[in-house]
Every structure is written in C-alpha cells, then in structure tokens.
C-alpha cells in the first residue's frame, strides 16, 4: 500500500457519506415525529396556523390576478365608451 497516511480512500469517503446520510435521515425522522406529536396535542391551533400561512401565501397571487382583471375591465370600458360615443354637434 502506497497510500499516504490520513488520505481518505474512495471506500472511506463512501462510508462517510453513508454515515452522514443515515444521520440526516434519523434527524428528519425525529423532527417529523415531533411535529406530528405537536399537531396531535393542539390540532385546532395547528390547523388555524396552517390556514393562515396558506392565505398569506395565496394573497399576492390573488391580488395580482384581481389587479389584472380590473385593468382589463377598464380597457374594455374605455373601448365601449369610444365605440358608442355620440358625435358632438
């Protein structure tokens, strides 16, 4: 073996990645379990919080769509006014 001391081998790198992935997976499983437990302890407040977050995230898109529709309605009203205008005498 001519490998330098302390230099990681591909096998050691793969083992280290597997260990890190296993630790990451375990951490996320624990976090998910804790979140479910918190939800079950206070379901009404959890649902209310989820609804509020959903509404807050949806508002910008809804307001943007509303603004576009109002703009289009204004354009339509303007075209109708110019098309049906009574000529000045």
ChimeraX attribute file (.defattr): number of C-alpha atoms within 10 A of each C-alpha:
attribute: neighborCount
match mode: 1-to-1
recipient: residues
	/A:1	3
	/A:2	4
	/A:3	8
	/A:4	8
	/A:5	6
	/A:6	6
	/A:7	8
	/A:8	12
	/A:9	11
	/A:10	9
	/A:11	9
	/A:12	11
	/A:13	11
	/A:14	12
	/A:15	12
	/A:16	13
	/A:17	12
	/A:18	12
	/A:19	12
	/A:20	12
	/A:21	12
	/A:22	12
	/A:23	12
	/A:24	11
	/A:25	12
	/A:26	12
	/A:27	12
	/A:28	12
	/A:29	12
	/A:30	11
	/A:31	12
	/A:32	12
	/A:33	12
	/A:34	12
	/A:35	12
	/A:36	12
	/A:37	12
	/A:38	12
	/A:39	14
	/A:40	11
	/A:41	11
	/A:42	10
	/A:43	13
	/A:44	11
	/A:45	11
	/A:46	14
	/A:47	12
	/A:48	11
	/A:49	12
	/A:50	12
	/A:51	12
	/A:52	12
	/A:53	11
	/A:54	11
	/A:55	12
	/A:56	11
	/A:57	11
	/A:58	11
	/A:59	11
	/A:60	11
	/A:61	11
	/A:62	12
	/A:63	11
	/A:64	11
	/A:65	12
	/A:66	12
	/A:67	12
	/A:68	12
	/A:69	12
	/A:70	12
	/A:71	12
	/A:72	12
	/A:73	12
	/A:74	12
	/A:75	12
	/A:76	11
	/A:77	12
	/A:78	11
	/A:79	12
	/A:80	11
	/A:81	11
	/A:82	9
	/A:83	9
	/A:84	8
	/A:85	9
	/A:86	8
	/A:87	5
	/A:88	4
	/A:89	3
